[in-house]
Amino acid sequence: MSSGTEFGYKKGKEQKVEQKNHWTMKWTGTKLLILFIMLMTSNGIAQNKEYITHEVNGETPVIDGKINDAAWKQLEWMNDFVQVEPYEGREPSQDTRFKMLHSNDFLYIAIRAYDTNPDSIVKRLSRRDNLEGDQVGVQIDSYNDNRTAFSFFVSAAGVKTDWVVSDDGMNEDYNWDPIWYVDTSIDSLGWTAEMKIPFTQLRFSKKGDPQWGFQIQRTIYRKDEEVMWKLIPKDASGWVSEFGEIKGMNDIKPQKEKSITPYAVTKLERFNEIESNPFKSAGNSKNFDAGLNGKFGVTNNLTLDMAINPDFGQVEADPSQVNLTAYETYFEEKRPFFIEGQSIMDFRLMQLGDFMQDNLFYSRRIGQSPSYNPQTGQKEYSSVPDNTDILGALKLTGKTKDGWSVGVMESMTSREKAKISDGSNTRFETVEPLSNYFLGRLQKDFNGGKSMLGGIFTATNRKIEADHLNFMHDQAYTGGLNFKHYWSDRTYQFSFRGIASHVRGSQQAITRTQRSSAHYYQRPDVDHLSLDSTRNSLSGHGGSMMFLKMGKGHFNYGVFFNWKSPGLELNDMGYQREADQISQLAFAQYRRWEPFMIFRNLRLSVNQWRIWDYSGTHLFTGGNISMNMQFKNYWELGFGINGSSSTRSKTALRGGPFLKEPGSLRYWAQIESDQRKKLKFSVGSNQSWEAHNSSHRTSLFTDITYIPHNTLNISLSPSLSFQENKLQYVSTKSYNTQKRYIMANIDRATLGMSLRMNFSLTPDLSLQYWGQPFIASGKYSEFKRITNPTAENYNDRFHTFTDDQITQQNGHFSIDENRDGATDYAFGAPDFNVLQFKSNLVARWEYIPGSTVYLVWSQNRNGFQPIGNFNLQNDLNDLFGIYPENVFLVKFTYRLGL
């Protein structure tokens, strides 16, 4: 589905021009004035389409995909579809028709997708929410707010996908999994789909006669053709706001969903037996657990989701990576409870581009790995929980009849303890305190959804009872306000976001926050910051302003302004890489969506940005130009060039002074084959260079997918990268009351390879496998210390240790800086080989809608060697020589409608 930024409208333009000329020739004087008033007041009607549905008279349709029930025979087919891809506004190559009915509880939709060559209909089984092949679907704006739509799509093979569209097409949440019913059938005329959508899955109020936004779409896969009932042009500024309407449901009443879904899971873990380790001596462990999920309609428009002891054992593991930066690694959320309704909870400081990671809500904080690593004595071993248990969670989401979007979440995580033992004596140590997380979000629509005003508040409270946990905040609060306004048929928009934060804790906690990589208050060469070790709190603020032109024509453009004060701290419940930053961004884009010459479509983008710190010091300037195109043979090509000036890095020396890093140039390119084929692939590469030959990186990646049968999908995604960097941070040491910032050359190699196999027996019974071997190495050499970090001459910024200054012994480097024969400081050898293998095999059967059985086998292999040399054969042999950790689990859920 294309987002709202790719569409606009022109429906009815030609008809209105013809009508106006007709009346101009025949009417004069007062009649012309009457005509003018009629044209002005009927403009919206001329551009809209509507369908009137009728109540079922007699028996309701049986959902079998046949569309031969008596109820359907009472209605005429509605066609009037129009092509949007590849040629906007043309007649479709195949006819499409639909009918609609409703009862007190359900909306029924029948779609007839005619096809003059039924043998060419692409019917591929796949996982839910991952459709391949011919498909049809409906989108319903039951809020009638011109911004939100509930989407129900199905493939010719009967595979469902569903999602929620918000912000008039700017956001799509595919993790929404409502309960609805559909079946399909292929015959000599083409194929059919028959849907039954419970009104409990739609949010609406009984306020007058319901008039819902409505859209039906069809994809003819072999032609890569998309048709719509209500044409939404590709340069429209919105998506939901351009829908047609369904009427005639005056007799329906809103319904509240009430259901609980208990679960039970049994798990067996097997690992390498270690006799000296009391937690590994048995070589296995067993566990049984149970919990409950619930969904309740509080009002017609608001839904309460609850979870007691939620289990995420069937969730796929995070991909492997090695992080040598100062920043925390960001991981995507994969747990169902948190990803449903995520768009309402989301509050990003920036809403577009590469600067949008800062967010007041990062759900991975809830249930994260324990923050404290316990200290063990001689011959002691520890058993630390992998994650913090979530005792319970509540989430209230929805939208009221008055246009208020509501999101409230409350979650409690348990106090976690590590078990420490030497085999004879056992003790416990708290590694994570009892914690509470709260989020409240409100937003109000005005002027038919063209203006929005909202706010957010988050609170994190921890009950810290152990002194060794005083490094954590006991209180952390953030808040924000947002405003957005569209004008000129939503072509232009202005938005503003302002945020603030306040954290409290011990002096140790606030000092640690000031010294963290997001702040670095201790930097010695800045005047606007100073580390205060006596503080018990820290406050900050930030914000962004954005002006965009999106839609209505081939050109789009925008400008952004963003700021974050030095004290802004979001990382208790949100995600933030850096504070102390002011940035400006501008972009321009040209699009051609109608096929021309050898192209099916084309897009050219230019971006520019500048960043300063709060003292006004210019940190760097950058920009890029990129082009993406699809050819008429359905192959795609994309490429681009990024460039940046020399950079004053705040983080390269990990709390030290600015380091001037050379300017860089990067290019990337990717080619993709026809994605309709059973064998399809993409191949790409990117390279980057820094001036003075200080850094060079080459990456190669590909993705190959083969569909040998409509039930089986196999994809392989290998990637390989090599990097040389002459200024990689190693350590900070003290020498004669001064700091020594140690850097080195590093030669890095990284190999990753993901294998996915999906075997679907039916739309509700599937077997999925994911496996990823990962190898990363880093070899350090030419160790050096920083001498003049911002010198104009690159070679004056550091001194490389000579052979008589550095010696290596027993895994350590000793530095004799003054050459007096005595060691002045030392650091460990940083060379590494990281070896990992992660895999998940999941059999999933949704035996009735909303109730599922999972059989899961997960395997992990983890290894580390202080070598640094990359040797594929040796590394693979070593990787698969590591004793695996295996987890086998069975999970059973059963949905009970109340």
Secondary structure, DSSP 8 states (H G I E B T S, - for coil): ---GGG-B--TTHHHHHHHHHHHHHH--THHHHHHHHHHHHTHHHHH--EEE-EE--SS----SS---SHHHHTS--B---EEEESSTTS--SS-EEEEEEE-SSEEEEEEEEE-S-GGG--B----TT---BSEEEEEEETT-SSS-EEEEEEETT--EEEEEEEGGGTEEETT-----EEEEEEETTEEEEEEEEEGGGS----SSS--EEEEEEEEEGGGTEEEESS---TTBS-SGGG-EEEE--TT------EEEEEEEEEEEEE----TT-TTTTTSEEEEEEEEEEEEEESSSSEEEEEEES---TTS---------SSS--------HHHHTTHHHH--BS--SGGG---BS--GGGTT---S------TT-EEE--SS--EEEEEEEEEE-TTSEEEEEEEEEE--EEEEEE-SS-EEEEEEE-EEEEEEEEEEEEEGGGTEEEEEEEEEEEEE--SGGGTTS-SEEEEEEEEEEEEETTTTEEEEEEEEEEEEE--HHHHHHHHHSTTT-TT-TT-SS----TT-SEEEEEEEEEEEEE-SSSSEEEEEEEEEE-TT---TTTSB-S--SEEEEEEEEEEEE-S-BTTEEEEEEEEEEEEEE-TT--EEEEEEEEEEEEEETTS-EEEEEEEEE--EEESTTTTSSS-EEE--EEEEEEEEE--TTSSEEEEEEEEEEEEGGGTEEEEEEEEEEEEEEETTEEEEEEEEEEEEEEEEEEEEEEEETTEEEEEEEEEEEEEEEEEEEEEEEEETTEEEEEEEEEEEEEEEEEEEEEES-TT-SSGGGGEEE--TTTEEEETTEEEE-TT-SSS--EEEE---EEEEEEEEEEEEEEEEETTEEEEEEEEEEEEEEES-----HHHHHHHHTTS--EEEEEEEEE--EE-
